[in-house]
Amino acid sequence: MRFDGKTVVVTGGALGIGRAVCELLAERGAAVSIIDWDEDAGSKLSEEIVRNGGKARFDRVNVANSADVLAAVEATAKEFGSIDSLVVSAGIQRYGTAISTTDEQWDEVIGVNLRGAWNAAKACLPNILKRGGSIVNVSSVQALASQQNVLAYTVSKHGLIGLTRSMAMDFAKDGVRVNAVCPGTVDTPMLKWAASLDPDPQSVYDACNAMHPIGRIARPREIAEVVAFLVHESSSFVTGAIWTVDGGLLTQIGGVPKTG
Ligand SMILES: NC(=O)c1ccc[n+]([C@@H]2O[C@H](COP(=O)([O-])OP(=O)(O)OC[C@H]3O[C@@H](n4cnc5c(N)ncnc54)[C@H](O)[C@@H]3O)[C@@H](O)[C@H]2O)c1
């Protein structure tokens, strides 16, 4: 699966799943535009891709700010000549219930995870529409089910499914496909941060490994492979789809007693 001559914008491309997407697409010939607020990680990755013979640029942007996202996207189109696809991976996790979540936390999570995805799509679509392409939103299993104490995150990830389906319908006839992936637990800096909130971080990893029927959490590259397929024209009849990439997590019925 090659991406020669294609330009892909990746929000949250500096670390974690987004980084794996950038590395994979660049290895397979795409020019990647890394949009992230982590200057150090983003510029290092961009330099690394170029050193390895690929094409990349980095823009330090908070995806919640639409004007800054648009400026980065316009600079990308100017440098690479087109934009064919967008992958939205920028996201943050905050903990709280309907009572304990603060106004600031709600605004921050919805602003980055949901508004940030819309900002990126709105900025990229005029370019993508010129010759058709694809948008992939990295949502979560928490778009399809939930757990305790993650109100704003769950709402944002459910919202991302609505954004995906709406855009899929609006642009299907224009040759733009829009899909979402819903990963289970993935070994990224986000998980490391979440585990660090526990007095015994290793116990968080152990529990996450155990809860997936496959017996382990995902490597970022395993999510990136599915994202790459949805970006590529190999998936030309797939739009408006929600792909779980979760090691069987949502297939299993919880709490069933062992029999036989
Ligand atoms: N790691 C998991 O277990 C997991 C599971 C399901 C879904 N996801 C989702 O996948 C996506 C990527 O997660 P990850 O685990 O790679 O996270 P991560 O924290 O490891 O990486 C996220 C990247 O997004 C960037 N980012 C965050 N907020 C930003 C902002 N406002 N503007 C610009 N850049 C910003 C970060 O700097 C970082 O480079 C997220 O949307 C997350 O919700 C993660």
The ligand as a Gaussian input file, in Angstrom:
#p B3LYP/6-31G(d) Opt

LIG

0 1
 N       -3.941000       5.367000      24.020000
 C       -5.127000       4.791000      24.087000
 O       -5.305000       3.810000      24.832000
 C       -6.264000       5.290000      23.244000
 C       -7.389000       4.468000      23.140000
 C       -8.455000       4.888000      22.374000
 C       -8.414000       6.101000      21.730000
 N       -7.310000       6.899000      21.858000
 C       -7.350000       8.180000      21.154000
 O       -6.328000       8.191000      20.200000
 C       -5.856000       9.524000      19.999000
 C       -4.355000       9.529000      20.198000
 O       -4.109000       9.079000      21.514000
 P       -2.653000       8.707000      22.027000
 O       -2.808000       7.622000      22.992000
 O       -1.731000       8.592000      20.888000
 O       -2.356000      10.048000      22.846000
 P       -0.948000      10.736000      23.179000
 O       -1.215000      11.655000      24.324000
 O        0.069000       9.690000      23.341000
 O       -0.698000      11.602000      21.861000
 C       -1.606000      12.609000      21.524000
 C       -0.921000      13.647000      20.690000
 O       -1.856000      14.721000      20.509000
 C       -1.203000      15.962000      20.816000
 N       -2.207000      16.905000      21.306000
 C       -2.988000      16.812000      22.399000
 N       -3.746000      17.902000      22.520000
 C       -3.437000      18.725000      21.485000
 C       -3.887000      19.997000      21.069000
 N       -4.809000      20.686000      21.779000
 N       -3.375000      20.517000      19.937000
 C       -2.436000      19.856000      19.236000
 N       -1.954000      18.663000      19.589000
 C       -2.463000      18.086000      20.703000
 C       -0.172000      15.590000      21.876000
 O        0.856000      16.570000      21.965000
 C        0.317000      14.249000      21.355000
 O        1.343000      14.411000      20.413000
 C       -6.587000      10.384000      21.012000
 O       -7.665000      11.033000      20.395000
 C       -7.087000       9.379000      22.030000
 O       -8.248000       9.835000      22.658000
 C       -6.239000       6.514000      22.596000

